[in-house]
Amino acid sequence: MYAAAIGLVLIVVFVPLPSLTLKGKGAVRGAMAPAERGASSLWQRASETMAAIRGIGGAVDKNRELSHELVRVQAELNRLRDVESDNLRLQRALDFHQTNPHELIPCDVVSRSISGWWNTVRIGKGSREGVRKNRAVISPDGLIGRTTEVTPLTSEVLLVSDPACRISAKLARASVFGLVRGTGSTLTGEPKARMEFINKDIEINVGDEVVTSGLSSAAGEFPKGVHIGYVEKVYRDNSGLFQYAEIIPRATVGLLDYVFVVAEAVGGGQ
């Protein structure tokens, strides 16, 4: 049936009979008009769909480019922040060096060992630069520790948090003396220390500042009044004759790049 209809259309269109051809062509055009409009609409929609697909592909590429640019800009921003932070630390260290009353030897920290048996760091200056054994090592934040082994080019620093470190100390607000020794580090690397042999009748408050007393001993020579840390907790020892205080040292060496060795002897001795 479809074949017959198609044949009839072809005859009407192509047979050279003027009246039949004109009338037939008009009828065929009228019958085919809806199909032509539908085909045109379908083609337009297909074209729009292809354009949209191409647009989506371009948007994906554009988003990928923008993501790469965002990563690059963020990395540059982080670098600039690090530079600014380094500049601030260096400026603070310079101000500390210039205003400190003691002769200081600036040193860079070249290695750290703050776990296991020892809590130490190695600094990049030694006897050639005037560093001596058992000298205080400080920073703008306070006491770091003391020098132990000194070679011509480097020195080992025993940190406040090391159990072998002993420091004669006092409360900043009163003439209350004791002995500070290290108690290791926390799992996050925070230093810990304890002030012992404090008179049991002395009132100690959480938050009290602990500083060096300036008294010389075989364990090291520390200038007077150098900040060590703040009291966190207070306990009475087992004998009942003394009390002791857990201290949070302020100077966290894990965050330091530069430290200072006190060049001159304190309280006599070499």
C-alpha positions, 0 to 999 in steps of 0.5 A: 500500500505504501509503495502504491502511494509513493508511486502515485505521488511520483506520477503526480509530481513528474507526469508532464500533464499541466493541470494534473501536475499543478493540482497533484503537486499542490495536494502533495505539498499540502499533505507533506507540509506537516511532515516537513515541519516535523522534520525541520523541527526535529533537525533544529532540536538535533542541532541545538542538542549537538551545540549543547553537548559541545558547550558542555564539553567546553565547560568541562575543559574550562572548569578543568583550566579554572581548577588548575589555576586555582591550585596554582594561585593557592600554592602561591598564596601559601608560599607568600604566607610562609615568606611573611611568617619567616620574615616575622620570625627573623625580625622578632629574633633580630629584635631579641638579639639587639635588645638582650643584655647578654652577649648572644651567639645566633645559631640555626637548628640543623637537626632535632631528636625529641623522642626516645631517650634524649630530647636534644637538638644540634645547632650549626655553631661550635667552639670556633664561634665561641660556643662553650659547654654548659651555656644557656640556649635561649629564644625570644620565647624563653629558655631552650636548654643548655649546650652539652657536647661542643665541636668546632663546628656544631654543638648539642643542646640538651632541652629543658624537657630532657630528664637529664636537664636541671635548672635552678629556678624561681617563681617570677612573682616571689622569691620562691626557689626550686629545681626544674627538671625535664619530664619528656615530651607529649605525643605531639612533641610538646615539652614537659617539665617539673619544678621540684623541692618547693617549700610546702607552705608557699602558695603556688597558683596555676599560671604562675610564671617560672624563670631562671634564678641565676644561680650557677651549678654544675648542671649549667649556667643560666642568666637570671630571669629567663622565662621557663614556663607556666605552672599547670598543676600543683602537687604535694610530694610523698614526703609531705615536706615539699610540693612540686609543680608541673610546668608547660615550657613556652619555648617549643623547639620543634617550631624554632629555626634559630636559637641563641647561645649565651656567650659569657659565663654566668656566676663565674666558671667556664 
